[in-house]
Amino acid sequence: MDTARERCALADRLTTSGVLRRHSLWRSAVEAVPRELFLHPGVFLPIDGGRWQPVTALGTPPEEWARIAYRDESLATQLDGHLTADMAAGTVTGVPTSSSTTPTTVVGMLEQLHVADGHTVLEIGTGTGYSSALMCHRLGEDNVTTVEVDPQVAACADAALEEAGHSTWTVTGDGLLGHPVRAPYNRVIATCAVRRIPYTWVRQTQPGGIILATVGSWPYGTALAKVTVNDDGSAEGQIIGRSSFMHARAQALTPVAGDVSARTAYADTESPAKIPPVLLDEWMPAFLAQLTAPGAQLVRATGGDGTRNLYFFDAERESFAAFTEDTTGWTVRQGGPVALWDAVEETLTAWQESGSPDIASVRLHIIKETHTYWIGDRQALRWEHRLA
């Protein structure tokens, strides 16, 4: 099926919403690259009960497949690190491990790269290859290098890129620690989330070049960082907005497992929470909590009597905060060498006293040894993450 009409309609929607700039050179890429090619062999559509319905390209009428492909939403293409839609006989459960990101996010990030003719780009996280194809169309396939850690995902992307008429530099392996060919690059873009931008990416970027990556360690409350590399090997910039991607597998936190109530049975302190932990359901407070306690995770659980319990764990520092709610509010019990919630409360209080600025107020400076984030001049809104 020829999807030229669907591609043009997608470009129109992206222009109307402001994602595509007027007269943007990316528009021709959106109109030229068939997104449906990058969804083979199929996708998983969410259904009730946390299950997934596999939908394959070959088993779906062309018109319906086109409607799915040009939805402005992310489409899961792999579950649990191996399962693709053609392998599933019926509805399944599982955790998405590869997807085709919503075109709004993909194209919005490409606009933020501010590329020029002749620029070379390193992409971390090939995924389905759709964003790779857009960059190949805009810059030429010889100027695009893309890295994918999963051989199965990389093979599907390579086949789709070839069918779309592109043969770019594809590296299968760990793009976080490796040194892909053809460095240094004018631009580096990550289509996966990382806890912090690896310094190897800074070394692989020319002075004056831009790195664009989603930073944070939680599934939500993460942010899009845009930094420019300096002549001295440092990089600086700011958070430019909210962003959500699957985490790079080498940097994903191990989920807290086991009996969480048993792990929090012995606390050093117990006190009323000055700030309710449910504030972390909001995006900006969640991001601030990750800056304050970058190794911590928020865990939600329901007790046998139906009570709502929240836990804040930092496995590396062997510390926790456990929250319970009653008619008077929230109580926090803390244990371990670090008072996790005290630090988060200090951050959130300082943020509120500063007028609750949005996520774009966060600045960032990177050197080999540290990442420093800050908002304004308040010491309580300054975070230094040492990499040693």
N, C-alpha and C positions, 0 to 999 in steps of 0.2 A: 504494500500500500504506500502510495506517495503521501508523505505527511507535510508537504510544503505549506499547506494552509494552516495546519496546527502549529508549525514552527513560527510562522508569521504572526499568528494570534498570540503565541507566547511572548514574542518580542514586543508586540503592542502592549500586552498587560504589564510587562516589566518596565516599559517606557512610561506608561500612564502612572504606575506606582512610584516612579522616581528611581527605581533600581538601575535601569539603563539610562544613562545621561542622553540628552538630546544630541543627535548627530554622533552618537558613540560608534567607534569602530568595532565594538563588540557586537553590535546589532547584526552585522552580516554573519558573524560566527553563529549566533543563536539561530538565525534563519537557515543556515547551511547545515548544521550538525544535527542529525536525527537522534534524538534522545532514546528512541525505542531500541536502537541497535545496542545500546549500552545497558540494557536490562536483560539480556539473554543469560542463561536459559529461561529466567522468569523471576518473579517477585513474590514476596509474602505480604498479603494484605491483612491488617489486624481485624479480628472479630471478637465477639464477646467472650469473657472468661479468660482473657490473656492468651488466647490461641491465635494461630496464623493460618490463613487460607492460601495455599500455594496456587499461583496462576502462572502458567507457562506461555511463552510466546507462540509456540507451535499449537498449543491446545486452545487458543483464544481467538475468536473472530477478529479480523484485522481492525475493524472500527472500534471494538471494545478495547483492544490492545493499545490503540492510539489514544483513546480517552484516558486509559491508565497512565500511559507514558507522559502525557502532557498535563497531568495534574500538577499543581504547584505544591507538591509535598514530597517528603523523603520517602523512598521506597526501599524496604529491606530486600537485599538480594542474597544474603547468607545468614544462617543461624548457627550458633554454637561452634563456629570456626570451621564448618565443613558442609553443612546441609544446604543444598540449593533446591529450588522449587521443583526441578525435574526429578529429584530423588524422593519426593514426598508423595504418598498415595492419597492422602487426605489431610484434614486439619492437623496441625502439630503445635507443640509448645516449644519454646526456645528463646534464646537471647540473640538479638541481631548483632552480627559481627562484621557485616559489610552492608553498605547501602548506597543508593543513588540519592545524594543530597538534594533538597529542594532547589529548583532553579533560581529562586529569589536569593538564596544564600550563595550559591555558586557564582552567579553573575555579579552579585553585589561585591563579593570579595575580589573578583577579577577587576572590577572597576577601581577598587581601592589600591590595586597594585601600581596604577599609573604607569603602565608599560609604554614603551616607544618602539618604533620599528628597529629591528636589529638586537633588541634585548634578549638575553638568555634567562631562562627561568628554570629553577629546580622546584619540583612539586613533591612534597612528602605525603604519601598516601594516594596511590593511583586510584584505588577503589574500582568503580566500574569503568573509569577512563573517560567519562563524559567531559569533565573539566579539562582533562589533558587534550581532548580533541578540540575544544573551544580555543585553547591556547595555541595548538598547532595551526588552526585556521588563521588566527590573528597574527602569529609571529613566525610561522614556518616550522615544520616539524624538526628541522636541524637545531633549532634554538630551544627546544623543550626537553628536559630530562625529568623522568618521573620515577619515584621509588615506591615499591610495594613489598611489604614483608611476607604476605601470604601468597605462595606459589599458585594456588587455585584461583584466587582473585586476579592475580597478575595475568594468568593464562587467558581468562575470560576477557580482561581488558585489552590485551594484545590482539585477540581475535576481532573484537569490536572496532578497535582503532584501524586495523587492516581493512575491515569491511567498509569503514568510513573513508578510506583512502589515505590513512596516515601511518607512518612508520617512524615512531620517535625513539629516543634513547630511553629504554625502560630498564631499570635496575631492580632486580629482585633481591631483597635483603634488608638489613636494618639501616634505614636512612638516618637514624638518630645518632649512631656512633660512627658510621662509615664515612667515606669521603668519595661521593659519586664522581664519575668522570666529568671532565670539562669545567670543573670549578676554576676560578670563582665565577659566581653568577651575578647578574644584575638584580634579580628578584628571587626570593624564596617564599613559597606559599605552602602551608600545611593544611591538608584537608582531613586532619585528625586533631584531637585535643592532646595537649601535653601539660604536665604539671608546671613546667617552666621551659622557656626556649633554650634548647641545648646550645652551648657555646660553639659546638662544631658548625652549627648553621651560620653563626656570625662569621666564623673563619672562612666559610664557603661563599660569602657574599662580598662583592666589591665595595670599597668605600663609596658612600653615597647611595648604595643599594638598599632596598626595602625588604624586610621580613614581615610576613603576615601570618599570625598563628593564634589559635584559640588556646588560652591558658586557664588552668584550674584543674582540680582533682576530682570534683564531684560530677555526677551526670547532668547537673543543672547549676545555675549560678556561676557559669564560666564566662569568659570575656575575650573579645577579639583584640589582640595586641598588634600594633603597627609600629615598628621601630626602624630607624635608619642607621646604617653602619657608619662609624666615624673612621678617620684616617688612623687613629691610635688603636683600633681593634675593639673599641667599645661600641655599644649601640644604645640609642635612646629614642624615646617616643612616648606613646600613651595608649591607653585603652580607648578604642573608638566605638565600642558598642557591645551589646550582648551577642553571644555566639554559643552554639551547642553542636558538638561533634562527638562521635565515638572516640574513645581514648586510644592513642597509640599503644599497642599491646605491651611494649616494653616499659611504659610509664603508668599503666593502669594500676590503681590501688587494689590490693587483694581484699575482697569483701569480708566483712566481719562475720564469722561463722560460730556455731556452737550456742551454748546457753548464755545469752547476754546477761540475764539476771544473776547467774552464778558468778560471772566475771566482775560484777559490780557489787557483790555482797558486802565487801569490806571497804568502807569509805573513811577518809580522814576527816572530812568536814561535811556539815549539812546546814543549809541556810535557805531562806527564800531567794528565788531568782529575781534580781532587779529588773531584768529584761526577759520577757517570755521567750522561750526557745522557738516557739512557732514563728517568730519573726524571720527565722532562717528559711521559711517557705517562700519568702520574697527574694527576688534575684540579687539585688544589690547587697543586702545583709548577708546572703549566702556567700557572695564573692568576697566580702570583707572577712568573713569567718575563715575562708580558705587562705587568705593572705595572712591572717593572724596565726592560724594553726594549720600549716600546709599539709601536715601528715594525718590530720584528723578526719574522721568520717562521722556523718550523722546517720543514726540508725533508728528506725521507727518500729515499734512492736506493740502488740495488743495483749494485755494480761488475760489470764484465764477467766477473770470476772468482767472482762470487757473494757477495763481501764486502758487509757492511752498512755504509753510510756515512750520516752525519747532517750536516746543515749548518744554521747559524744565520745568517740574512742580515738586514741592516738597510740597505735601499736608500737611505733618506734620509740616513743618516750614512756611507754607502759603507764599511761594515764587515762583517766576517764571522767566523765561527768554523766550522771544519771538523773533524769527529770521525772517527777510525778506531779499530777495536777489534782487539786481538790477545789472545793468551793471558794477558797481564799486565794487561789492562784497556783503558781508553780514553785516546787521545792527542788533544789539541786543538791545532790550528793556528789562529792568529788574525791578521787583517790589517785595515788601515784605521785611522782616527784614534781609534776607540773599541774598547777590549778588551771585547767583548760578553759573553763567557763569564765573565770575571773578575767582572763586576758581578752576573751571575745566580748564580754560585757564592757570592758574598758574601751575597746575599739568602737562598738556600736553606740556607746554613750557619746564619745567624741564626735562620731559621725553625725548623730542627731543634733548635738549642740552646734555643729558647723552648718546646719541647715539641710542636712540629708542630701548632699550633692549626688548627682547621678554617676553612673559607671564611667562616663567619658571624662570625669574629673581626675581619674587616676593616671599618674605619670609613671614611667618605667625607665630604668637605666641598667644596662647589662655590661659587666666585665667578666673575665674568666672565672673569678672567684665568687662573685656575688650577683644576685639580682636585687635591685632596690626599687620598691614601689612607694609612692607617696601621694597624699592629697593635701595641697596647701602647705602651710608651715607648721602645723601641729605635730609634735613628736609622737603623740598617740596615734596619728594617722600616717605613720611611716613604718615600713616593714623591710627588713633586710634578710634575704634568704641566702645563706652561705652554701656553696656547692661542694666544699671540701668534705 
